[in-house]
Amino acid sequence: MIIASEFEPAPLWGNRHIQTIVPNLLFPRVPVDLRRERLELPDGDFIDIDWTTGSQGPIVIVLHGLEGSMRSRYACNMMRSLHEMGFRGAMPYFRGCSGEANRLPISYHSGFTQDLEYLSGLLRQREPGTPLAAVGYSLGGNVLLKWLGESAHASRLATGVAVSVPFDLAACSAAIEKGFSQVYMWELMGRMRRSAKRKFAHLASPVSLPDIDTLRTFRQYDDALTAPLHGYKDADDYYTRCSSRPFLQRIRVPTLVLHSSDDPFMTPEAVPTDAELSPAVRFELSRKGGHVGFVNGSVLRPRRWLEDRIGRHLAEHLKR
């Protein structure tokens, strides 16, 4: 069911844009030692995975957001927290996000669950007795929830955590085109255009490509690239089939969802209702928190609440 979150923002930090911008742009990254693994995929492509350096303990897959990486503060700091808790963090980069273009014309998107399916199976095969969990942020959270609801193998995970998820992709693409939220869209679209141009400068596209520089909104990009490259009729078909909202009732693995009513990437109407959740889903909804923000503490000593809340949930399910 939907439960009122314990989160309360730091004084003077209640604005949703402050919550979104400050921790994700200005908070320091806490470094952690990593090793990289290149995983060859069955379709001939690859993904890179950054691992924390522990040699034993439960494994937690960290799924980053749109155009994310270890440079993303939420991902870097979560990996550090996992290491300190005695867990092994494994962050797979979505295709093309690790600094090297992937080999195939396809890339990744909000409903691209194939690589999580393969990776979870491989890790279970490598270490049959090791507890396995996953944490997904934003786009990565949508991927995780969709996979948990659709895969026959979701029970490979002991638990999942999803943060600031765009449950309804159509509503998200519309909401981010309005008001100050356009600033986030401009930043993300700039990264997406640069990634697409680098990729197709050396790789033939199976579909007719538009002038990538003319794509200014998520819907334009998804209509022109995401949908045709991944087998969807258009952006609407992609949004309908890949939004995680319809999959929430099918989840059977204990799952924690952390979301804020003032998320600037969404609208309150796009938040699922009690009736849309399975009994396995604990949905903690706060009044404030922004998008992957959730800063509490004091004005002069703000703290990221997310790592603490996620850590408590993981400890409960992985240290039994």
Salt bridges, closest charged atoms under 4 A:
GLU6 OE2 - ARG312 NH2 2.54
GLU8 OE1 - ARG287 NH2 3.71
GLU37 OE2 - ARG126 NH2 2.36
GLU40 OE1 - ARG103 NH1 2.76
ASP43 OD2 - ARG95 NH1 2.93
ASP45 OD2 - ARG95 NH1 3.11
ASP48 OD1 - ARG38 NE 2.78
ASP50 OD1 - ARG36 NE 2.86
GLU84 OE2 - ARG80 NE 2.93
GLU100 OE1 - ARG38 NH2 2.94
ASP115 OD1 - ARG95 NH2 2.78
GLU117 OE2 - HIS153 ND1 2.70
GLU117 OE2 - ARG156 NH1 3.71
GLU127 OE1 - ARG88 NH2 2.69
GLU150 OE1 - LYS146 NZ 2.84
GLU187 OE2 - ARG191 NE 2.90
ASP213 OD1 - LYS197 NZ 2.99
ASP236 OD1 - ARG219 NH1 2.97
ASP237 OD2 - ARG241 NH1 3.09
ASP263 OD2 - HIS291 ND1 2.92
GLU276 OE2 - ARG245 NE 2.79
GLU284 OE2 - ARG282 NE 2.65
GLU284 OE2 - ARG309 NH2 2.79
GLU307 OE1 - ARG304 NE 3.31
ASP308 OD2 - ARG312 NE 3.16
GLU316 OE2 - ARG320 NH2 3.80
